[in-house]
Amino acid sequence: MSVLNVTDVTHMYGDQITFQYLNFRLLAGEHAGLVGVNGAGKSTLFRLLTGSLLPDAGQIEWAPQIRVGFLEQHIGLQAGTTIRGYLERAFSHLFEMEKEMNRIAERLADPGDQLEALLRKYGELQAALEHHEFYQISSKVEDIASGLGLTDIGLEKDVTTLSGGQKTKLLLAKLLLEEPQVLLLDEPTNYLDKVHIEWLTGYLKRYKYAYIVVSHDERFLNEIVTVVFHLAHQNIKRYSGNYRQFQKELALGQAQQQTTYEKQSKEIEKLEAFIDKNRIRKAKQAKSREKMLSRIVRVEKPTDGPAPRFMFSMPGATAGTAVFETKQLQVGYEHPLFKPMSLKVRRGDKIAIVGENGAGKSTLVNTLLGHIKPLGGELFASERLKTAYYRQEDIAPEETPMDKVWALRPDLTQKDIRKVLAMSGLTAEHIRKPIQALSGGEQAKVRLSELMLTPSHLLVLDEPTNHLDVRAKEALKKGLMEFQGTILLVSHEPAFYEGWVTDVWTVGEWSPIRR
């Protein structure tokens, strides 16, 4: 049985086609991955499925009374709500049943002539609560909170005090507790540590309902999906099997298409050459060849577009070899996050800063950069140090990539700016859109373009691989390896940084302050 039918869906942005005559269906209980390069339209398709966007043509039909779940925005988190309290909202309908049952219990003290009806209603509510395992809610909340690392933070902590990554974990935990018949998950492993990705992998493999997952984590996808939907060239194709099987079938199909394309191209060249040579001398035969040429259905050359390239430059050497040096540095806001640290970062060091969400990675980086005042100790920073900082952005700006990047470097020509944006993998169509209308991967490429145009001795990157596809990750890794300066990289992807960084700071292993 289909829980979702997408029929002849077309979507346009201005005069640009995103999808054309898109057709696919999702079956009950099916575990599907939605894949494609950055800019293929995965996020747009999700917005169409959730109803936040409307198609220009075609239909999106969900099965009647189907519950579809997707991640909410952080704006719903209000002060005074604990992590436990927020997660229990997943069962708000059951808590309402309990309140109704308690009201009936009060009325049973003096039921009048309604005793039989009240007892029947009370029994129905009690049976419904037991059927939905209402009395196991506390253990359900704790199981999922533990799996995603929220119990380490403390279930009584106020939700507004959480970091961005912790808030994303919270929203994901609530969504999983709701157990909708269809889950729509866009990059669910972003902000998750290795142990929590492993837990989520096991959870989704056992999930009894259907889901569609967007992810660039190939290992994760390979473990959890049984079907792959591949978005490319304004259309979608369904592949049965896991992600590895999809890759094999895709490569085989592209090889066959390449062979067909080359064979057809030679045939077209022969026909065109004959027509050009014999327009006058053999006009009738040339006319016949023109008709043959016009009837040929052209095979497209298989391509995903040019691979991105990232090149980062330095303005010149800094004075001395030390970039940062600390003595008994205390990092935090009102209270230190860990015991005083004495650290040294030398010119040319490439350091990965890892640890669980909320461990203090971003706080440490911002303290080293002087954005947060240390609570104690000494901090030395090299003179004339020029820094470029890749931050995570919660709200994307309304301006276009062209306008935003050009404002950073007004000394350059429009052609220069276009060249850098194109290097990062952004097309002419992308750079004319508002940044907030771009996918997460495209927005990341805009910020990386800004870094390429900012000569610096020190690159600081906070989770730069979130939302990037495999090709873009490889290109970024190559660019960082070739950079001659110093790098501080906050990351949760060992596969991205292992083998080329000079040191790994595991913040979670530093002695924490117990309060």
Phi and psi in degrees as a GROMACS rama.xvg file:
@    title "Ramachandran Plot"
@    xaxis  label "Phi"
@    yaxis  label "Psi"
@TYPE xy
-82.5616  133.691  SER-2
-97.4327  -15.2228  VAL-3
-145.958  131.513  LEU-4
-126.478  121.001  ASN-5
-111.292  119.835  VAL-6
-125.31  117.519  THR-7
50.5064  41.2351  ASP-8
-78.4199  128.551  VAL-9
-122.629  135.646  THR-10
-135.618  136.798  HIS-11
-127.52  148.145  MET-12
-115.738  106.316  TYR-13
65.1309  -124.461  GLY-14
-100.922  10.5906  ASP-15
-100.256  132.332  GLN-16
-84.984  124.581  ILE-17
-88.5732  -49.83  THR-18
-131.702  154.252  PHE-19
-141.516  117.238  GLN-20
54.0403  53.9042  TYR-21
-77.4712  128.969  LEU-22
-135.882  124.643  ASN-23
-166.366  166.824  PHE-24
-140.203  153.165  ARG-25
-115.217  128.072  LEU-26
-90.6723  157.664  LEU-27
-58.8182  131.168  ALA-28
76.673  4.42162  GLY-29
-80.4231  136.724  GLU-30
-105.958  102.857  HIS-31
-115.79  145  ALA-32
-108.554  138.587  GLY-33
-109.52  116.041  LEU-34
-126.85  164.404  VAL-35
157.985  160.497  GLY-36
-68.6191  161.926  VAL-37
-54.2802  129.72  ASN-38
94.8315  -2.91706  GLY-39
-70.243  -23.8884  ALA-40
115.835  18.4409  GLY-41
-62.7033  -47.1849  LYS-42
-65.8132  -37.268  SER-43
-62.937  -42.7235  THR-44
-62.7461  -41.0215  LEU-45
-60.4202  -41.7194  PHE-46
-66.0482  -33.0239  ARG-47
-67.4943  -41.0262  LEU-48
-68.0969  -33.3232  LEU-49
-84.2191  -8.78275  THR-50
88.2762  2.96805  GLY-51
-78.1136  -13.5034  SER-52
-128.193  150.561  LEU-53
-111.285  139.347  LEU-54
-71.1486  152.838  PRO-55
-75.6509  -25.345  ASP-56
-156.621  160.79  ALA-57
89.8922  -179.114  GLY-58
-132.015  143.425  GLN-59
-121.216  113.004  ILE-60
-121.167  121.303  GLU-61
-94.131  148.709  TRP-62
-59.8374  147.202  ALA-63
-56.6991  138.275  PRO-64
61.1677  20.5937  GLN-65
-78.8952  137.786  ILE-66
-97.9419  118.026  ARG-67
-107.845  129.493  VAL-68
-119.012  138.433  GLY-69
-146.843  161.211  PHE-70
-65.0852  133.901  LEU-71
-83.3267  177.489  GLU-72
-93.373  160.268  GLN-73
-64.4992  -16.4973  HIS-74
-63.7999  -16.2955  ILE-75
-82.1638  -0.691236  GLY-76
-90.4073  117.491  LEU-77
-112.597  145.276  GLN-78
-59.692  144.257  ALA-79
94.8211  -7.31488  GLY-80
-98.4869  127.167  THR-81
-83.2437  164.881  THR-82
-57.7317  -46.1853  ILE-83
-60.7883  -46.1043  ARG-84
-60.7371  -39.7564  GLY-85
-67.7924  -41.1886  TYR-86
-66.5171  -33.5557  LEU-87
-68.6341  -15.3278  GLU-88
-63.9026  -19.0023  ARG-89
-61.9944  -20.8105  ALA-90
-115.039  26.717  PHE-91
-58.5083  -34.2051  SER-92
-67.203  -31.4459  HIS-93
-74.598  -37.7686  LEU-94
-64.5343  -33.317  PHE-95
-66.3371  -38.1089  GLU-96
-61.4281  -42.8021  MET-97
-62.174  -41.8047  GLU-98
-61.4672  -41.9753  LYS-99
-63.8133  -40.3205  GLU-100
-64.0938  -39.9103  MET-101
-66.1237  -36.916  ASN-102
-64.9017  -39.0054  ARG-103
-65.0694  -39.6719  ILE-104
-59.7972  -38.814  ALA-105
-65.5463  -39.0562  GLU-106
-70.0849  -24.5458  ARG-107
-66.4769  -17.038  LEU-108
-64.3112  -29.9033  ALA-109
-145.428  73.9473  ASP-110
-78.3825  -18.0513  PRO-111
63.203  -135.974  GLY-112
-90.6593  12.3519  ASP-113
-105.422  14.6266  GLN-114
-55.1204  -48.6102  LEU-115
-62.8042  -43.6625  GLU-116
-66.6632  -39.9681  ALA-117
-66.7289  -41.4624  LEU-118
-64.0286  -40.0275  LEU-119
-63.5206  -45.5926  ARG-120
-64.3285  -40.8384  LYS-121
-60.6764  -43.68  TYR-122
-64.262  -39.8832  GLY-123
-63.9248  -43.8338  GLU-124
-65.1137  -42.794  LEU-125
-63.1775  -40.7339  GLN-126
-64.8084  -39.4671  ALA-127
-65.4954  -41.5849  ALA-128
-64.3393  -41.2967  LEU-129
-67.3047  -38.7935  GLU-130
-61.8099  -38.3151  HIS-131
-90.7607  12.6671  HIS-132
55.0633  44.6572  GLU-133
-59.7238  -35.9585  PHE-134
-81.2198  0.761795  TYR-135
-108.024  9.86949  GLN-136
-57.3215  -44.2998  ILE-137
-59.2042  -43.8544  SER-138
-70.1384  -34.2862  SER-139
-62.4717  -46.56  LYS-140
-59.3791  -46.2856  VAL-141
-67.9549  -35.1323  GLU-142
-63.4679  -48.7675  ASP-143
-73.6253  -37.7154  ILE-144
-61.1057  -39.3464  ALA-145
-67.1532  -43.3898  SER-146
-60.021  -32.864  GLY-147
-99.9327  6.28106  LEU-148
84.5411  13.4827  GLY-149
-80.1425  -27.4896  LEU-150
-67.951  -25.415  THR-151
-66.4759  -28.7938  ASP-152
-78.1184  -36.2716  ILE-153
113.904  116.921  GLY-154
-70.8136  -12.0979  LEU-155
-96.617  6.85383  GLU-156
-76.1329  143.711  LYS-157
-67.7549  132.964  ASP-158
-64.8301  -26.0886  VAL-159
-76.9197  -9.89953  THR-160
-90.8283  -2.40199  THR-161
-77.295  153.267  LEU-162
-74.4864  169.748  SER-163
-58.0218  -43.613  GLY-164
-65.402  -38.4768  GLY-165
-66.5022  -37.4044  GLN-166
-64.5632  -38.996  LYS-167
-63.9568  -40.0913  THR-168
-60.4955  -42.8924  LYS-169
-60.0859  -46.3847  LEU-170
-65.0369  -38.4155  LEU-171
-65.4941  -42.619  LEU-172
-60.2292  -44.5353  ALA-173
-63.2677  -40.5997  LYS-174
-62.246  -42.9722  LEU-175
-66.9693  -35.5129  LEU-176
-65.9965  -29.8197  LEU-177
-71.6832  -22.5308  GLU-178
46.7074  59.8454  GLU-179
-68.6224  159.276  PRO-180
-71.5409  -18.0602  GLN-181
-137.927  124.513  VAL-182
-100.726  132.114  LEU-183
-113.91  108.762  LEU-184
-117.656  117.403  LEU-185
-103.761  108.481  ASP-186
52.2091  57.9419  GLU-187
-68.6199  -18.3589  PRO-188
-86.125  -8.05613  THR-189
-59.4145  134.34  ASN-190
75.9481  1.04986  TYR-191
-95.2362  140.399  LEU-192
-81.1198  168.054  ASP-193
-54.0593  -47.0647  LYS-194
-64.2097  -33.0219  VAL-195
-78.6566  -30.7148  HIS-196
-65.065  -40.4619  ILE-197
-63.14  -41.2436  GLU-198
-63.7237  -46.446  TRP-199
-62.9319  -37.1821  LEU-200
-58.0366  -49.4779  THR-201
-62.8317  -40.5195  GLY-202
-62.1418  -47.407  TYR-203
-69.6902  -33.1062  LEU-204
-62.5137  -32.2583  LYS-205
-91.471  -5.43633  ARG-206
-62.3015  126.734  TYR-207
-81.4319  -14.0461  LYS-208
-104.236  -176.247  TYR-209
-87.1897  155.562  ALA-210
-154.18  157.614  TYR-211
-123.657  125.337  ILE-212
-119.549  128.522  VAL-213
-97.6737  126.202  VAL-214
-159.396  148.005  SER-215
-104.819  8.47944  HIS-216
-88.7107  99.4571  ASP-217
-63.6054  -39.528  GLU-218
-63.9904  -43.8331  ARG-219
-60.736  -49.4141  PHE-220
-59.6983  -43.8215  LEU-221
-60.1307  -31.5143  ASN-222
-77.8822  -32.3751  GLU-223
-106.22  -16.9633  ILE-224
-102.868  149.983  VAL-225
-117.044  -7.08811  THR-226
-143.004  143.119  VAL-227
-123.972  128.947  VAL-228
-102.072  119.368  PHE-229
-105.637  117.181  HIS-230
-92.3863  123.686  LEU-231
-163.659  143.229  ALA-232
53.5998  44.378  HIS-233
67.3849  16.6118  GLN-234
-143.176  177.222  ASN-235
-133.829  143.846  ILE-236
-133.602  140.688  LYS-237
-97.681  134.101  ARG-238
-125.494  131.346  TYR-239
-85.4267  145.021  SER-240
109.805  -177.556  GLY-241
-82.0329  -175.659  ASN-242
-66.3018  -36.6695  TYR-243
-65.1821  -39.9462  ARG-244
-65.1453  -38.7027  GLN-245
-59.4754  -45.1271  PHE-246
-59.4973  -41.6836  GLN-247
-64.7931  -45.6282  LYS-248
-65.5035  -39.387  GLU-249
-63.7893  -45.8662  LEU-250
-61.8734  -41.9148  ALA-251
-63.5935  -43.986  LEU-252
-63.909  -39.9952  GLY-253
-67.2558  -37.1857  GLN-254
-65.0443  -42.6799  ALA-255
-65.0034  -41.1669  GLN-256
-64.5412  -38.6566  GLN-257
-62.9376  -43.3813  GLN-258
-62.3265  -45.4182  THR-259
-63.7789  -41.2271  THR-260
-61.225  -46.1924  TYR-261
-64.9948  -41.8972  GLU-262
-63.1671  -44.0439  LYS-263
-66.7713  -39.155  GLN-264
-60.2449  -40.4908  SER-265
-64.8913  -40.5901  LYS-266
-64.8993  -41.1948  GLU-267
-64.729  -41.6406  ILE-268
-59.2338  -42.7041  GLU-269
-62.3328  -45.3394  LYS-270
-63.14  -45.0096  LEU-271
-64.4085  -39.6451  GLU-272
-64.6763  -41.7622  ALA-273
-63.4163  -43.9626  PHE-274
-61.9893  -46.4071  ILE-275
-62.7772  -36.5217  ASP-276
-77.9562  -28.4394  LYS-277
-121.067  24.456  ASN-278
-59.0166  -34.7574  ARG-279
-102.724  -49.9015  ILE-280
-68.1498  -38.2645  ARG-281
-130.031  62.6685  LYS-282
-59.8431  -39.6481  ALA-283
-66.5123  -42.8881  LYS-284
-68.1864  -37.4751  GLN-285
-63.272  -40.3128  ALA-286
-63.7039  -39.0401  LYS-287
-63.644  -40.4824  SER-288
-66.5677  -34.7667  ARG-289
-62.9472  -39.0482  GLU-290
-65.7071  -41.5276  LYS-291
-60.6274  -42.5355  MET-292
-63.3126  -40.4955  LEU-293
-69.5197  -21.9359  SER-294
-89.0447  -8.40214  ARG-295
-71.4685  127.963  ILE-296
-85.4474  111.802  VAL-297
-69.9232  132.154  ARG-298
-87.4912  128.378  VAL-299
-73.1755  145.145  GLU-300
-71.862  125.103  LYS-301
-66.6036  121.916  PRO-302
-161.006  147.938  THR-303
-106.96  16.5627  ASP-304
85.0458  169.666  GLY-305
-65.4432  141.309  PRO-306
-70.567  142.651  ALA-307
-68.2203  157.567  PRO-308
-134.022  138.121  ARG-309
-125.617  125.621  PHE-310
-131.797  123.238  MET-311
-113.942  136.525  PHE-312
-115.431  161.028  SER-313
-113.006  146.25  MET-314
-82.485  -10.3668  PRO-315
142.973  168.691  GLY-316
-72.7604  147.113  ALA-317
-85.5186  163.779  THR-318
-74.2546  130.283  ALA-319
76.6953  178.509  GLY-320
-100.066  -20.4148  THR-321
-86.3522  127.186  ALA-322
-89.208  -48.3584  VAL-323
-133.936  146.642  PHE-324
-146.337  131.712  GLU-325
-122.488  150.096  THR-326
-128.967  113.376  LYS-327
52.4154  41.2026  GLN-328
-69.1026  133.405  LEU-329
-112.018  123.897  GLN-330
-113.96  135.048  VAL-331
158.215  -169.024  GLY-332
-108.527  -90.7216  TYR-333
-78.8886  -32.9484  GLU-334
-131.33  148.504  HIS-335
-63.5523  141.613  PRO-336
-82.1921  -28.463  LEU-337
-152.403  171.834  PHE-338
-65.6765  158.286  LYS-339
-52.458  136.007  PRO-340
-118.794  138.171  MET-341
-111.893  112.115  SER-342
-126.237  157.189  LEU-343
-141.125  127.713  LYS-344
-115.825  119.207  VAL-345
-98.8508  158.647  ARG-346
-58.0488  129.636  ARG-347
91.1324  -7.43781  GLY-348
-65.4089  144.301  ASP-349
-126.333  105.647  LYS-350
-115.875  125.963  ILE-351
-91.1765  128.94  ALA-352
-107.989  113.714  ILE-353
-124.498  167.278  VAL-354
147.139  165.864  GLY-355
-67.4378  158.249  GLU-356
-57.5526  132.767  ASN-357
87.3371  -0.932675  GLY-358
-72.2711  -21.2609  ALA-359
118.419  16.4512  GLY-360
-61.6189  -53.6459  LYS-361
-67.1041  -35.2586  SER-362
-63.582  -41.9719  THR-363
-61.3307  -47.6512  LEU-364
-60.4107  -45.9564  VAL-365
-68.56  -27.0871  ASN-366
-70.688  -44.6792  THR-367
-61.0938  -35.2731  LEU-368
-81.9599  -6.27681  LEU-369
86.8732  7.2933  GLY-370
-79.1008  -24.2431  HIS-371
-124.558  132.973  ILE-372
-75.7006  131.292  LYS-373
-65.1596  150.756  PRO-374
-79.7023  -14.9414  LEU-375
-179.379  170.547  GLY-376
84.3836  -172.311  GLY-377
-120.611  145.844  GLU-378
-132.94  122.326  LEU-379
-111.167  130.035  PHE-380
-120.853  140.375  ALA-381
-59.2422  142.581  SER-382
-68.6767  151.098  GLU-383
57.9871  25.0588  ARG-384
-75.7772  121.701  LEU-385
-103.497  128.364  LYS-386
-121.684  140.521  THR-387
-117.391  130.191  ALA-388
-121.995  119.536  TYR-389
-94.2608  110.113  TYR-390
-103.393  159.337  ARG-391
-80.5963  134.596  GLN-392
-113.977  124.229  GLU-393
-75.631  -38.5138  ASP-394
-121.176  118.32  ILE-395
-77.7679  143.906  ALA-396
-72.2283  163.919  PRO-397
-84.9009  -19.0547  GLU-398
-70.0456  163.52  GLU-399
-81.6515  160.266  THR-400
-56.5765  -39.0837  PRO-401
-60.5034  -47.8175  MET-402
-66.6337  -43.1626  ASP-403
-66.2702  -46.7633  LYS-404
-72.3762  -37.018  VAL-405
-66.2644  -34.193  TRP-406
-64.0637  -28.9603  ALA-407
-70.1587  -37.1122  LEU-408
-130.988  70.4027  ARG-409
-67.2019  -12.0116  PRO-410
-74.7834  -13.2635  ASP-411
-95.0936  162.784  LEU-412
-84.4039  163.51  THR-413
-59.339  -36.4212  GLN-414
-62.7314  -40.6872  LYS-415
-62.6573  -43.9634  ASP-416
-64.6559  -44.2351  ILE-417
-59.1593  -39.1583  ARG-418
-62.6587  -43.8672  LYS-419
-68.2736  -42.9423  VAL-420
-61.2896  -39.4138  LEU-421
-67.0046  -37.4426  ALA-422
-57.7351  -37.7147  MET-423
-76.488  -8.07541  SER-424
103.879  11.4311  GLY-425
-91.9992  134.016  LEU-426
-89.6192  173.073  THR-427
-59.7639  -32.3289  ALA-428
-67.1566  -43.273  GLU-429
-62.6151  -43.0387  HIS-430
-74.1976  -8.56864  ILE-431
-97.2553  -9.32884  ARG-432
-84.7766  154.061  LYS-433
-61.1188  142.817  PRO-434
-59.6611  -34.7343  ILE-435
-67.2037  -15.5463  GLN-436
-89.859  -5.52468  ALA-437
-85.3814  160.185  LEU-438
-71.4383  168.144  SER-439
-59.0871  -39.5126  GLY-440
-66.1918  -39.4385  GLY-441
-68.5685  -38.144  GLU-442
-63.5436  -38.432  GLN-443
-61.7045  -38.5389  ALA-444
-67.8913  -31.3763  LYS-445
-63.7858  -45.8441  VAL-446
-66.6084  -35.7535  ARG-447
-69.3699  -31.5837  LEU-448
-63.4354  -39.4281  SER-449
-62.2385  -38.8778  GLU-450
-65.0537  -38.2567  LEU-451
-64.6531  -26.8648  MET-452
-95.0581  8.81563  LEU-453
-120.528  87.6043  THR-454
-54.15  130.22  PRO-455
-150.254  152.956  SER-456
-83.9556  -27.072  HIS-457
-129.873  124.325  LEU-458
-102.662  125.854  LEU-459
-116.929  120.658  VAL-460
-126.814  121.847  LEU-461
-103.315  102.158  ASP-462
50.6162  57.4622  GLU-463
-71.7946  -17.1627  PRO-464
-87.3743  -8.33127  THR-465
-56.2894  126.91  ASN-466
81.3474  -10.7111  HIS-467
-78.794  139.878  LEU-468
-76.2812  175.565  ASP-469
-60.671  -43.5859  VAL-470
-63.4302  -41.9887  ARG-471
-66.8818  -38.2183  ALA-472
-61.3387  -45.2617  LYS-473
-62.8764  -40.6715  GLU-474
-65.4951  -41.0242  ALA-475
-66.0292  -42.783  LEU-476
-57.8474  -44.8683  LYS-477
-61.7273  -43.6937  LYS-478
-63.4412  -38.7896  GLY-479
-71.9475  -36.8854  LEU-480
-64.1515  -34.9245  MET-481
-82.9993  -15.3296  GLU-482
-65.0864  132.078  PHE-483
-85.6988  -11.3171  GLN-484
-89.2635  -156.026  GLY-485
-102.967  146.542  THR-486
-131.627  132.109  ILE-487
-114.59  115.845  LEU-488
-119.666  114.436  LEU-489
-87.6756  123.226  VAL-490
-153.817  151.753  SER-491
-115.237  13.3197  HIS-492
-115.378  93.2008  GLU-493
-56.1144  -34.5786  PRO-494
-62.6015  -23.3718  ALA-495
-81.3425  -40.9354  PHE-496
-102.986  -17.4412  TYR-497
-65.4924  136.91  GLU-498
100.412  -14.6543  GLY-499
-133.39  -17.5054  TRP-500
-76.5429  153.645  VAL-501
-89.9098  -17.2261  THR-502
-159.593  154.371  ASP-503
-125.257  121.916  VAL-504
-98.4817  111.445  TRP-505
-95.4513  94.1895  THR-506
-59.6396  -36.0452  VAL-507
-64.1219  -19.8014  GLY-508
-90.6438  -9.88047  GLU-509
-70.1098  146.043  TRP-510
-59.9622  112.701  SER-511
-77.2358  156.931  PRO-512
-83.7592  122.214  ILE-513
-89.1612  127.402  ARG-514
